[in-house]
Amino acid sequence: MSCSSRVKNGVHLFMLPLGPQLLQWESEALLLNLPDEDCIRTLRYKHWLDRQKALLETVHIRCMIREFTDLQHAKITRNCIGRPYITNNNRWQGDFNLSHSGDWIVAVLTHQGRVGVDVEKIDRFNEDIMPYALSEADIYMINHCSKVNRAKLFFELWTMKEAIYKTGLFSNATPTLLDTVVLKNKCNDIYTQLLYVDQKHPVTVCWDRELLLVKQTTLNRSQLV
């Protein structure tokens, strides 16, 4: 079965480690294959880490689109909330989304419907922010789990909120206002899956087509270069 056939039957998640600083020739090689507007946007970042994240994220998503669709010269732009989409396309009915945090960049693609993804690095968090970020049901779950697991559960729930929001299906809301428990219980066309890239990075994928499975692929930077 071809790669594109596999994606048509599911949601494909690509995971790319950020890694150490790119060598100059690696950066130049990656920039060579990008449209001018992407190069300009990437080079605006002054710090090498921010610039590298933007560069790898851009190359990552473009490689994925080229490999799994017939769009070789996709024009990618962003809407008012920063969600990327393809503008010069009248044939492809799919969708893609991307996220980065900590040591990882993730991208997701489906040939049908809408899709969103979010990755977060588990870290310490101030529990005082929970009323502003989570629903009452979410807070109840966190308060009734062991203290050692509270941060883990908080970031798992937050990735779910972000992934649902980033599908674009609830554009009138904000991630903090989305009640994930209500949505999962009442919306029959919202599906989510929680995964772990490694022990410190939970990822949630959200989509709106029944019977789709999430297929995972871990990439390395040499594949992009």
N, C-alpha and C positions, 0 to 999 in steps of 0.2 A: 504494500500500500504506500502511495506517495505521501510526502509530508503534507501537501495541501489537502489530500483526502482525509488524513487524520484530523486536521484542524476543523474541517467541515463537520465532523462528527463530535466535536467537543470544543472546549476552551483550552487554549494553549498558553501556559505560563512559562516565560523565559526568565531565568535568574542569572545575573551577571555580578561577580564580585568587583568592588571598586578597585581594590589592590593598591600597590605602591604607586608613586608618581610615575607617570608615563615618561619615557625617554623622548627627547626632542623629535627624533625621526618617527617615533610612533604617533605622536600628536600630529605631525605634518602629514603622515600617511592617512590618518583618519580624516583630517580636514580637507584633503584633496578630493574626497568623494562626496562632500556635502555641498548643497546649494549655497550661493553667496549669503543669503539671508541667515542661514543657520550658522555659517562661519562667523558672521558679524555678531550675532547674538551670543555665541559661545565665547568669543574673544573679549567681550565686554567685561567678563569677570576678571578681577585683578588677582585674587588669590588662586594659586594653582589647584587647590582642592575643589573649589567651586567651579573653576573652569573645566577641570577633569570630569566632574559629575555631569555638567551640562553636555560636554563633548561625548562621553560614553553613552549617556542617555539618548542623545540625538541619533548617534550611529546605531545604537542598539535597536531602536524602534524602526529606523529606516531599513536595516538589514532584515528584520522580521517581516515587514510589509513586503519587501521585494521577494523574499523567499516563499511566502505563503499566499501571495496574491499575484495577479498579473499586472500589478501597478509598478512599473519600473521607475517612474518619475513622479511620485506622489507629491503634491503640494500640501504640506502640513501647516495648519495655522491653529490659533487658539481662540476660544470664544471669551465672553466677558468674565467668566469665572476661571479662566485659565485652562479649560479642558481642550486637549488637542483633537483635531479632526482633519479629515482629508477633504479638500475643496474641489479639486479638479477630477471628480469621479462620478460617473453616471451609471456604472455597472456593478461595482462591488457593494454588497448590502451588509457587510460586516462592520466591526468596530474594534477599537484598540484603546488601551489605556496604559499608563506607566506611573511608577512611584520610585522614590529612593529614600533610604534612611540608613544611617550607620555605615556598615560595610557593604551594602548591597543596592543594586539597581534591579528593579523587576519591571517586566512588561507583559501584557496579556493581550491576546487577540482571539476573536471569534468571527466566523463567517456569517453569522446571523444574529440579529438582535443587538442589545447593548451590553457593555461590560465595564466593570470598574475594578481597580486593584489598589491596595495600600499595604505598604510594609513599614514597620516601626521597629526601632531598637529598644529593647526592654531596658529601662533605666529607673532610677529613683524618681518618684513623683510625689508632689504635695497633695495629700488627700483632701485638703481644703478646696481644691479645684473641681472635685467630683460633681458637686451640685450644678456647676456651670458647664460641664462637659458631658454628663451622663444622665440617663433617665432614672427615675426612682427604682425601676426594676433592676437596672444595671447596678446601681449603688447597693441595693439589697444583696445582690449576689456577691459583690466585693466584700461587704461588711460581714458576710456569713462564710467567708472562706478564710483559711489560715493566713496569718500576717505575712508569712514567707511567700505566699502565692498572690498577694494582692496586686503587686506591680505587674506581674505576668498577666493576670486577668484584666487589669485596666487596659493594658496595651492591646490585648486581644480584642476587647470590646471596641477600642478606639479604631483599630484597623477595620473592623466590620462597619462602623459608622462611616468612615471615610470611603470605603469601597462602595457602599450603597450610594452615597452622595455622588461619587465620581462616575456612576453610570450616566448621570445627567437626567435620570428619570424623576428626580425630586429637586429640580433646579430652584424652586421657590423656597426651599428650606435651607438650613445650614446643617453641617454635621452635628453640631451640639443639640439641635432641635429634633433630630431624627431619633425616634424611639425604636430601636432595633427589635425589641421583644414584640411590640405591636405590629411592626412591619412583617416580621417573619410569621406571626400567627394569622394575620389578616390578608396579606398580599400573596395570592397564590402564584404570582408570576415573578417572585423575587427568590433567587437561590443564592446561597453563600457557602463557601468552603474555607475553613481555616487550615493553613499549612504552616510549616516552619522551615525556613531556609537553613537555619542552624539554631542552636539553643537560645540565642539572644534575639532572633529576628522573626516574629510572627508575620504572616502574610494572609490577608483575606481577599478572596476573589468573589465578585458578585456578578450575576448575569440574569437574564430574563427569559430564557428558553428552557423548557422542561427536558429532562433526560440527557442533558449534556454533562460530560465528565471533564474534569480539569487534568490536563496532561502536562507534566513538568519536564523542563529541560534546563540543565545548568550549563551555561556557556563559560568560556574563558576569553580573555582579551585578545589572545593571538588569533582567535577565529574572526574577530572583527577587523584586525589589522590586515 
